[in-house]
Amino acid sequence: MTTTNPLLREADVDFLLYEVLEVERLCALPAFAEHGRDTFDLFIREARRLARDVLFPAYRAMDEAPPKLEEGSVRVHAKMRDIYPQLVALGLIAATRPADVGGQQMPLCVATFANAYLMAGNLSAFGYLGLTTGAGHLIEAFGDPALKELFLPALYEGRWTGTMALTEPHAGSSLADVSTVATPSEDGTYRIRGAKIFISGGDHDLTENIVHMTLARVEGAPAGIKGVSLFAVPKFRLERGALVDNDVAVAGAIHKIGWRGLPSLAMAYGDRGDCRGWLVGKEHRGISYMFQMMNEARLMVGLNGVATASVAYLESLDYARTRPQGRAAAARDPLSPQVPIIEHADVRRMLLRQKAIVEGGLTLIARAAMFADVAAHGADAEERARAQHLLDLLTPVAKSFPAEKGFESNALALQIHGGYGYSSEYLVEAWLRDQKLNSIHEGTTGIQSLDLLGRKVVAAQGLPLRLFRDEVEASCVRAEEAGVDRAWSEALRIAADRIAEATMTLGARGLSGDVDGMLLHSADYLEMFSIVVIAWAWMLQARAASGRDTDFHRGKMAAAQYWITTELPRVAHLAKLCVDGEDSYARVPPDAF
């Protein structure tokens, strides 16, 4: 295997940032006025260096020797104790946060590319930072001044890390069934009692403290989602300037097949009756608050999916270029030299599909991040609202497409390696194991499909979908002006119209009271929508690459052609399934399986 995997290609990053997304436009906004291409490039360059020189070389060792639970405490790999301070030193935790809380006010769009390098190098190592950023942002957004003073500096400076503690053993993804209890105390805190599971980074020996952003139900709260509150629950609490045990214990470790450098734990709160939590915001508003962190995490998971597919794609590309095997189909001399397997058409097919998935997915994530930048810092309320609608609409796709198609891409990378891929001597099998989690955590693909069809496309009387259709049309017009084949843009327009028509039919079905019928094919709807979104992402790239006679730009045009001509035709079939309500799995009784 290669030891010089670039993780992401610098040419792709520059192309997407400055030619496709034209990210320097963000510098016209006051929040980013101090930045420019020089600071963007410096930030990404430092992250790239750390990812390639430090994180990636440590990946195999951390995968082979995951953290250990010893006497109730988790011990991470020794390499992680060297990596973590270097990650913190780059200012990554608060990079996108305002200067008044210690941040760099870096656009999320730019930070996305820096983070992608780090994730591709060692996604488990990055996980500690990503979770901490999310926890800190929750407190920054919804905490009162005292809470911010207590927790925020330590989190954003990396002295403490953070987690999100939602899931409970009996409830899984059903947050309405959270049963962890919070009892008000005279000192203004709450006594917390309950259990959580699958808590990433829930315990370790990297920092002096860990803050769990925890969902719990205040005693007497109403049942369901409306009765859930959010609390900051530290492993150690401050008393008279010293950190003391806060009755948060590790109940067990989950033995994962991937992401093995980041512990996933079962946690017990208040077994001794002395676990104290600090209310974040108002009682019974916890779910709405936590959705900020969850939506940020969904984009982070999507980026993990892209990064994990990218590093495997580039590994398989290098292997295909250097592995000799067989001869051209037309070759008649059995003694002629073997050719690199990239000369075989089917290998190029697999490589081009990986390229289309990886680079299309990266474009989607970066564009969603740019919408997030504008939603938070746009010039006026209308611009901010428009960007927020588009961000909300794209988030389920940005989370699920890189996870589902990224897994397919990773499987193709293994396939290209042949029998060697099905061995631990090559890293492609490890990345395949890592990738699978991305379709599960932060809301399974099924949950994302229900969110997209049941909420996002029908929100505000369908405004987000109309705004997306406007984005598609504008991209098609620009692409045609740049010389892109009009047949491509027409195919994209037709597919986008099919989505609109299917959505109207399904929405009417839901309004008539047949919600089950509306959502029956939500997975197919998400697949259909994702195909169109990625075709749009490739149209954005095709516009910037059109007419440029280099191998890099020819590769972009080939991948755009591949996705538009091979994937977009599937939209008609998927739309028919959704509208017709094909009912095989709706009718089959449980005992018939």
N, C-alpha and C positions, 0 to 999 in steps of 0.2 A: 504494500500500500504506500501511497505517497505521504511524505511528511511535510509537504509544502502546499497543501490544499489552501487555496485563497479564501475559502469560506463563502465570500461573495466577490464578484469581480468589480474592480474599481471602475471600469468603463461603464458597467451597468448602473452603478450608483450615481456617477456624474451625469449620465444620460437621463436617468429618471428625474434627478433633482433639478437639473438646470435646463434641460431641453423639453422634457415631457411635462413636468409639473410647474416649471418656471418658478421655483420656490422663492427666488429673490423678491418676487412681488410682495411677500409677507413683510419685508423690511419697510414697506410704506406704512405699516400699522405701528402706532406708538409703542406697543408692547415689545416690538422686535426692532425698533429703530436703531439700537446700538449694535445690531448684528449686520453681517454681510457675508459674502462668499468666503472671505478670509477666515472669519470665526467659525463658519459652518465647516469648512474643510479641515481646519485645525482640530475641531472637536471630533469629527469622524476619523481623522487620521490617527489620533491618539487611541481611540477605541479600537480601531483596526489593528494597530500595533500590539495592544494588550491582548486582543483576541488571538492573534496569530502566534505571538511569542510566548504567551503565558497560559492562556485558557486552553487552547487546543492541545498543546503538548501534555496537559494534565488530564485530558478527557478520559483516556483509556484507563489510567490508574484509578480514577474516581469511579468509573463504571464497574471496575472489577472489585473494588473494595468500598462498598457503600458505608454510610455512617452506622455506628454501633450504639445500641442501647445498653448501657452498663450502669447498674445500680440506680436506675431511675433517671439517668441523664444521657443525652446523646453526644457522642464524640464524632466529629466529622473527620474526613480524610485530612492528613497533615498538609497536603498541597492546598487545601481550601483555606487554611489559616495564613498561607502566604498570598493567596489570590485576593481574599476579601479586602485587605487594606489597600491594595492597588486599585481595585474597583472603586472604593470609597474616595481615594485620592483624586480620581478623575472628576469628582463632583457629579457622578451619574445619578445619585438618588434624587437630588433636587434640581436636576439640570433644567427641567421645563417649568419649574416653579418660580414665582416672583422674587425679585431681588430682596424685598423686605422680609422674606422668610429664609433667606440664604440661598436662593436659587439663581440660576444663570439666565432665566427667561429665554431659553432656547426653544424655538418652535418644535412642537412634537413631531412634525414631519421630518425635521433634520435628526432629532434624537432617535427616530425610528430606524434610520440607517445605521447609526452608531450601535444601537441595541441589537440590530440584526447581526452585525459582525460578532458581538459578544455571545449571542445565543447560538450562532452557528459554531462558534469555538467551543462552547461548553454551556449548554442551556441550564444545567443544574446550578452551576456557579452563579449565573446571572439571576436565577430565581430568587435568591435572598434579597437582591436589590429591588427587583420589580415589585415584590410583595411589600417591601418597606416603603417604596414610593407611594403605592396605593393606600397603605395605612396612614401615612402622613398626610396625604391629600384629603382623606376623610376628615381628619381632625382639623386640618386647615380650613376646610369648607364649612363644617357644621359644629365644631367645638366652640365653647365659650372661651374668653380670654384666659381664664385660669387653666383650662384644660390644654390650651395651646402652649402656654408657658411650661406646663408640667411635662408634656410629651414631645412637642414638635421639634425643638432644637436637637434633642438626642436622636430622634429618628432621622431627620434630614442630614445630620452630621455623620450618620452611620455608627454612632456609639451604641444605639439600640436598633434592633430590627423589628419588623412588623409582620403580622399574618392576617389572614381573613378566616374567621372561625364560624362557618355557617352550618355545615353538614352535621347531622346527628345520626347515630347508628340506626334508629328506627325510621327516620324520615327521608334519608337520601336527598334527592333534589327538591322535595316538597317542603319549602320553607314555611308554609302555613302550619306545618306540624311541629315546628320548633317547640321544645318543652323545657329547655334550660330556664331556670327560674331566677329572677332578680328581686331581692327584698330590700326596700329602702332602709337606710340606717340613719341614725341621728347625726353622723358626721358628714352627711351629704353624699356618701358613696352608697353602693348597693352591694348586698351579699349575693354572690353568684353561686348557684348549685346546678350541676348538670354535666353532660358528656358531649364531646365533639369527636368527629372522626375525619380522617383524610386531611389533616391539617399540615400543609406543606410548610417546612421550616418551623414547626411548632416547638422544637427544642434543639439546641446546639450549643457548642462552646466557642462560638466566634465572637460574641459580644457579651457585655455584662447583663443585658436585659433583652426581653422580647415582649412586644405589646400585641396582644391578640384583639383584633377588632371582632367582637363577639355579638352574635344575635341571641337575645334572651327575652323572656316574657315576664314583665313586672307582675307580681302577684295581683290577681284581680283583673288583669287585662282581658279584653275581649278575645274570643277565639279567632283563629285564622290569621291572615296576613296583617290585618289592622291592629293586632295586639302585640306585635313584635317590636322591640326596641333595640338600640345599638349601644354597646358599651366598649370602652377601652379597658382591657383587663391585662395588666402586666404580670410577667412571671415573678418579678420582685417589685414591691411598692416602696416608695420613699417615706421614711419616717425619721424625723430629726436629722435629715441630711444623709441618712444611710439607707441602703437597699436591704429590705428584709423579705423573707419568703412570703408569697402571697397565695399559698395553697392552690397552685396550679401544677398538676402533676401529669407526667407521661404515663398513660395506661397501657400502651403497647405500640409497637412499630409495625408498619405495613411493609411487607416485602414485595417491592415493585419489580416488574420486569424491565422497566426503563426509568429514565430520570433518576438514576440510582445515586447521584451525588447530593440530592436534596431529600432530606428525610420526610416521610409522610407518616403522621402519628395519630393515635387515638389519645385524646386529652380528657382529664378529669378535673372538674372545677369544684372546689369547696368540700372535699371529702372530710375535712376537719372543721368545716363551718366558718372558715376565716378567709375566703376568697373575696376580694373587694374589686368592684368594677366602677368605672366613672361613666356616667351617662353622657352620650354624645348627642347633642341636639335635644329634641323633645321626646318624651315618652311616646311609644306607639308609632313612631316615624322611622323605625329602623330599616325596614325594607326599602323605602324610597331613598334613604341615605346610602345604604349598602349597594344599591344599583349603580351609584357612581363608580364605586370600586369594581363592581362586577363588570360593568361595561368597559372600563379601562382594561380590566384583566382579560376580557374577551378579545380586545384588539391585541393584547400582549400574547395571548395564546395563538391567535392567528399569525402573528409575527414569528412565534416559536415554530409554527408549522412550516412557514416559508423558509426560515433559516435552516431547519432540520432537513427539509427537502433540498435546499440549495447546496449544503455541504456534501450531501450524498450525490447529487447530480454532478457536481464538479469532480468528485472522486471517480464516478463511473465514466465521465468524459475522459479523464486522464487515463484510466485503465483501457478504455476503448481505443485510444490513440496509440497506446504502447504495447498492447497485448496482440502478438501475431497468432493468427489461427485461420486455417483454410485459405482458399484462393477465390478469385473472382469466378462467378458462375460460368463465364465464357472461357475461362482458362482451360486449356487442353493438356498442358504439360504437368504431370503430377510432381515433377521435380522442380518446378518453378518456385520462387520464394513465396512463403506465406505472406498474407497481407494483414495489416492491423484490422481488428474486428470492426472498426468504424467504417471500413470500406463495404461492409455488408449492409444491404438496405434495411433489414429488419432492426439492426442495431441503431441505425440512424433514426428509424421510426421511434424507437424507445427513447433515444436521446432528445429528439425534437418534442416529444410529448412531455418529458420532464422539463425541458426549457419553457414550453408554453405554460405549464402549471406554475413553475417557480417564478418566472419573471412576470407572468400575469398576476399571480398572487401578491408579489411584492409591490406592483403598481397599485393594486387595490388597497393594500394596507397603508401605503404612503399617501394615497389620495384621501382615504378616510381620516388619516391623521391630519392632513391639511384642512379638511372640513372641521375637525376638532379645534384647530388653531383659530380658524375664522369664527367658529361658533363662540369661542371664549373672548376673542379680541377684535372682532370685525369692526368696521368703521361706523356702522349704525345698526339699530335694532333689527331692521328688515334683513340686512345681510347676515347678521348673527342667527336669526331665526331660520333663514333658508338653509344655512350650513348645518344647523342642528337637526333639521328635518332629514337632510341627506345623510348625516352621520348616523342617526338613529336607524334609518332604513338599511344602510349598508352594514351595520355592525353584525347582525346575524350571519351575513354572507362572509364578512371578513374573518369571523371566527371559524366558521364551519368549512368553507371551501379549502383553505390551506391545510386543515386537519384531514378531511376526507380525501381530497385529491393529492395532498402531500403524502399520505400513506401509500397511495397508488404510485406516486412518483418514487418514493423510497423503495417500494417493491421492484420497480423497474431498474433502479440502480443495482439492487441485489441480483436481478436477473442478468444484467449485462456482465456481472462478475462470474456468472455461471456457478459451477460447483464451489469455487473459492468464496463466492458471496455467502454461501450457506455454511460458513465457518466463522469462528470467532477470531481468526487471524486477520480478517478484514473488518473494518469498522462499519461497513454498510449494514450489517445485521444489527449492530447496536443502535444505529440511527433509526432503523425500522422499529425496534422496540420502543425507542423514545417517542416516535411519532404517534404511536397508537393512542397515547394518553390524551393527545390534543383534541380528539373527537369526543372525549368523555368529560374532562374537567371543565369547570366554568360553564356548565350547561351543555348537556349532550347535543349531538346534532339533531335529535328529535325535538328537544326543547327549543333549539334555535329555529327549527322549521315552524313550530307552533307560534313562536314569538313573531316571526316574519309575517306569516299569513294571518294570524289571529289578531295582531296588534299593529305592526309597523306599516304594512301597505294600506291599511284601512284607516289609519290615524288621520285626524283633521280632514275628514271627508275625502281621503285619498290624495291629499296635497303632496306628501313625500313622493309618491309614485309619479305624479305629474311633474314634479321638479326633476326627478331622475330622467324621465323621458325628455325633458328639455336639455339636460346634460348630454344625453345620447345624441340628440339632434345637433346640438352645437358641435360636438366632437366629429360627427359625420360630415358636417359642412366644412370644418377646418381641414379634415383629412382629404376631402375631395379637392379643395383648393390647393392642397400640397401635392396632388397628383395620385393619391391612392385610388385604386380600382373602385369605380362607383358600384360595382356589383357587391363589393364587401359592405359598403355603407347601406345599400338597399337591403341586404340580408339582415343587417343589424336592426334597421328600422322595422322590418317586418316582424322580427322576433320580439322586439320591444312592444309592438302593437299587440301581438298575441298574448303577452303577459298582461297587458292592460285589459284586454277582452276577457281573459280567464279570470282576472281579479274581480271584474264587475259581476260576472256570473256567480263566482263563489261568494262574494260579499252579499249579493242579493239572497243567496241561499242561507247565509248566516242570519241576515236580518229577518228572514221569514220564520226563524226559530229552529232551522235545521243546522245547528252549529256543528254537530258531529259530521254531517254531510259536507259541510264547508271545509272541515279540517282533515277529512279522511285521507287525502293525498297530500298532506302538508310536506312530507319528505320529497315527493316529486315536484311540488311547487318550489321548494328551496333549491332543488337540483336545477330546475328550469331557470329560475331567477339567477342562480350563480353562473350558469353558462352565459347568459346575456351580459351580466356584469363583467365577466372576464373578457368577453368579446369587446365590450366597451373599453376595458383597460388596454387591450391590444390595439384598438383603433387609436387610442391616444398615442401609443408608441409608434404605430405605423405612420401617423401624421409627421412625427419628428424624424423618422428614418427614411421616409420616401425620397427616392431620387438620389440617394447618397451611395456611392459605389465603393464601399469597403466591406470586408467580410463581416464586421460587426453589424453593420446596418442591413446587409443581406440576410444575416441570421435573424434579425428582428422581423423583417418582412416575411421570411419563411414561417416563423412561428405564428405570426398574425394570420397568414393565409391558412395554416394548419388549423388553428382554433376556429376561425370563422367558417371554413368550408367543411370541417369534419364534425364540429360540435354543435354549431347553431342549428343544423337540420333536426337535431334531437328535440328542439323546443316544441315543434308541432306535435310530436307524439306525447310528450310529457303534458302539454296543455290539454290534449284530448283526454288523457287519463284523469286529470284533475276535474275537468268539466263533466265528463261522462260519469264520474263516480264509480269506476270499476270496483266491485265490492267483494272480491274473493276473501280478503282477510277481515273484512267487516262481518261477513256471514259465518265464517268457519267457527264452530263452537270449540271451546278449550279442549274438550275431550277428543276432538277429531285430530288433534296434532299427534 
